[in-house]
């Protein structure tokens, strides 16, 4: 097997990622050595990876880490894989009112949203919660990787384990939002990800409603709430926000022109 055969197995993009990650090759070296014969241990590693890859096992879990907002974060089976589109949510939050200091994230997963915000703005103070003990452990592992001091994580079912005396300038969440209909059509690769991090109830809105309802007890005056949303949920979530007196509701699209984020002020 030569280097070029890796692309035949995995395609150009994933093939590049695998060669860079496992064999410490940069892109120039890869293409200058496409006909290099792989050593026996290298070929064995490629075939082991391919066996999992063929079975739709996510590349992110194979690698054990994934890039988000220009940084690599650990990922592990049992915790939702970071998506590139979530970077839009982070970008919009970073451009909000400069008076924002205290942030609460609900459903941290790997911790990438809280940790990226903490790294991008050291003046922020961020608390992140997740019902999953494994997610909290992984978020803390990523926190340690970057020696982050302005962010902490708490195991909690939504607001249940939070100090009710503390108030926040912004609550952010990328909650489970896939409804019954779309759950039945998911890509097979998603079978390996935790289903409770994907399924948002019959209409996909269960967690939005819970988070919005509870937010009024944890937000300061003139504060914000920010969500990543499903492609068809903007109207329903806007109605729910208005029900709880949120205003200045703004909807942002992703790179495929689908509704992706919603931010409102209260």
C-alpha positions in Angstrom: 0.0 0.0 0.0 1.2 3.5 -0.9 0.2 6.8 0.5 -2.1 7.5 -2.5 -4.1 4.3 -1.6 -5.3 6.0 1.6 -7.3 8.5 -0.5 -8.9 5.6 -2.4 -10.1 4.2 0.9 -11.2 7.4 2.8 -11.5 10.1 0.1 -9.3 13.1 -0.1 -10.6 15.1 2.9 -10.7 12.3 5.5 -7.6 10.7 4.0 -5.6 13.9 4.5 -6.9 14.2 8.1 -5.9 10.6 8.9 -2.4 11.0 7.4 -1.8 14.3 9.2 -3.1 13.1 12.6 -1.6 9.5 12.8 1.6 10.0 10.8 2.3 13.6 11.6 2.5 14.6 7.9 1.7 18.1 6.7 -0.3 18.5 3.5 2.8 19.3 1.4 4.6 16.2 2.6 1.5 14.1 1.8 1.3 15.2 -1.8 5.1 15.1 -2.4 5.1 11.5 -1.2 1.9 10.1 -2.7 3.8 7.0 -4.1 5.7 6.3 -0.9 5.2 2.7 0.3 3.8 2.6 3.8 5.7 0.6 6.4 4.1 -2.5 7.7 3.0 -0.9 11.0 1.6 2.1 9.1 -0.4 -0.1 6.7 -1.7 -2.1 9.7 -2.9 1.1 11.4 -4.7 2.3 8.2 -6.5 -1.0 7.8 -7.6 -1.0 11.5 -9.0 2.5 11.0 -10.7 1.5 7.7 -12.5 -1.4 9.4 -14.2 1.0 11.8 -14.7 3.7 9.1 -16.5 1.2 6.8 -19.0 0.5 9.6 -19.8 4.3 9.7 -17.9 4.8 13.0 -17.3 8.6 13.2 -13.9 9.8 12.2 -13.9 12.1 15.2 -14.1 9.2 17.6 -11.4 7.4 15.7 -9.1 10.4 16.0 -10.1 11.1 19.6 -10.2 14.9 19.0 -11.6 17.4 16.6 -11.0 21.0 15.6 -13.4 23.7 16.7 -12.7 27.5 16.2 -9.1 26.8 15.3 -8.3 24.6 18.3 -8.3 20.8 18.8 -10.5 19.4 21.6 -10.8 15.9 22.9 -13.9 13.9 21.8 -15.0 10.6 23.1 -17.8 8.1 22.4 -20.8 8.9 24.7 -20.5 12.7 24.2 -21.9 14.6 21.2 -19.3 15.4 18.4 -18.7 19.2 17.9 -20.1 20.6 14.7 -18.6 23.2 12.5 -21.9 25.1 12.3 -21.8 25.7 16.1 -18.9 28.2 15.5 -21.6 30.6 14.2 -23.2 30.7 17.6 -19.8 31.4 19.3 -19.1 34.2 16.8 -22.5 35.9 17.3 -22.1 35.8 21.1 -18.6 37.3 20.9 -20.0 40.2 19.0 -22.8 41.0 21.5 -22.9 43.7 24.1 -19.4 44.2 25.7 -21.0 44.5 29.1 -21.6 40.7 29.1 -19.4 39.1 31.8 -21.3 36.2 33.3 -22.4 33.4 31.0 -24.2 30.1 31.7 -24.1 27.3 29.1 -26.7 24.5 29.4 -25.7 21.2 27.9 -21.9 21.6 27.4 -21.1 18.2 25.8 -17.3 18.4 25.1 -17.2 21.9 26.5 -16.3 23.5 23.3 -18.7 26.5 23.4 -17.9 27.5 27.0 -14.1 26.9 26.6 -13.9 28.8 23.3 -15.7 31.8 24.7 -13.4 31.6 27.8 -10.3 31.5 25.6 -11.5 34.2 23.2 -12.4 36.6 26.1 -10.5 36.2 29.3 -12.8 38.7 31.0 -15.8 36.4 30.8 -16.8 34.2 33.7 -18.5 31.0 32.4 -20.4 28.2 34.1 -21.4 25.2 32.1 -23.8 22.4 33.1 -24.7 19.0 31.7 -26.8 16.1 32.9 -24.1 13.7 31.7 -21.3 12.9 34.1 -19.2 11.7 31.2 -19.7 15.0 29.4 -18.6 17.0 32.5 -15.5 14.8 32.8 -14.6 15.4 29.1 -15.3 19.1 29.4 -12.9 19.3 32.3 -10.3 17.3 30.4 -10.5 19.9 27.6 -10.4 22.7 30.2 -7.2 21.3 31.6 -5.7 20.9 28.1 -5.8 24.7 27.6 -5.3 25.6 31.3 -8.5 27.7 31.4 -9.3 29.5 34.6 -12.4 31.5 33.8 -14.7 28.6 33.2 -16.2 25.8 35.5 -18.5 22.9 34.9 -21.3 21.5 37.1 -23.2 18.2 36.7 -26.8 19.4 36.6 -30.2 18.6 34.9 -30.8 22.0 33.4 -30.9 24.5 36.3 -31.4 21.9 39.1 -27.9 22.1 40.8 -27.3 25.8 40.2 -27.1 28.4 42.9 -30.3 30.4 42.5 -28.6 33.5 44.0 -26.3 33.8 40.9 -27.5 35.7 37.9 -26.1 35.7 34.3 -25.8 38.2 31.5 -26.3 35.5 28.9 -27.6 31.9 28.8 -26.5 29.9 25.8 -27.4 26.4 24.7 -27.2 24.0 21.8 -29.8 21.5 23.2 -31.1 18.3 21.7 -33.5 19.5 19.0 -34.2 16.6 16.6 -37.9 15.7 16.5 -39.6 12.3 16.0 -39.8 12.6 12.2 -36.2 13.5 11.6 -34.8 11.0 14.2 -36.1 8.3 11.9 -34.0 9.7 9.0 -30.7 10.3 10.7 -27.4 9.3 9.0 -26.2 5.9 10.3 -23.0 7.6 11.7 -25.2 9.3 14.3 -26.1 5.9 15.7 -22.8 6.0 17.6 -23.6 9.3 19.2 -25.6 9.6 22.4 -29.3 9.7 21.4 -30.3 11.8 24.4 -28.0 14.5 23.1 -29.9 14.5 19.8 -33.6 13.9 20.6 -35.6 17.0 21.6 -39.0 15.4 22.1 -41.9 14.8 19.7 -41.6 18.3 18.1 -37.9 18.9 19.0 -38.8 21.9 21.2 -38.9 20.3 24.7 -35.5 21.6 25.9 -36.0 25.1 24.4 -39.2 25.5 26.3 -37.7 24.3 29.6 -34.6 26.5 29.2 -36.6 29.6 28.3 -39.0 29.1 31.2 -36.3 28.6 33.7 -34.1 31.4 32.4 -36.2 34.1 34.0 -34.9 33.0 37.4 -31.2 33.2 36.4 -30.9 36.2 34.1 -30.0 39.7 35.1 -31.8 42.7 33.7 -31.1 43.6 30.1 -29.6 40.1 29.5 -29.6 37.7 26.6 -30.4 34.1 25.6 -28.8 32.4 22.6 -29.5 29.0 21.0 -28.4 26.9 18.2 -31.6 25.7 16.5 -32.9 23.2 13.9 -33.5 24.4 10.3 -37.3 24.6 10.8 -37.6 25.8 14.4 -37.0 29.6 14.3 -40.7 30.6 14.3 -41.8 28.3 17.1 -38.8 29.3 19.3 -39.5 33.0 18.6 -43.1 32.6 19.8 -41.8 30.9 23.0 -39.3 33.7 23.6 -42.0 36.4 23.2 -44.2 34.5 25.6 -41.6 35.2 28.3 -41.1 38.8 27.3 -37.9 38.4 25.3 -37.4 41.1 22.6 -34.9 42.0 19.9 -35.1 38.5 18.5 -32.5 37.9 15.8 -32.2 34.8 13.7 -28.9 33.9 11.9 -28.4 31.5 9.0 -25.6 29.0 8.4 -23.4 28.7 5.3 -26.1 26.6 3.6 -28.7 29.4 4.2 -30.6 27.4 6.9 -31.7 29.0 10.1 -29.0 28.1 12.6 -29.0 30.4 15.7 -31.4 32.7 17.5 -30.5 35.4 20.0 -32.9 37.5 22.1 -32.8 40.1 24.9 -34.8 40.3 28.0 
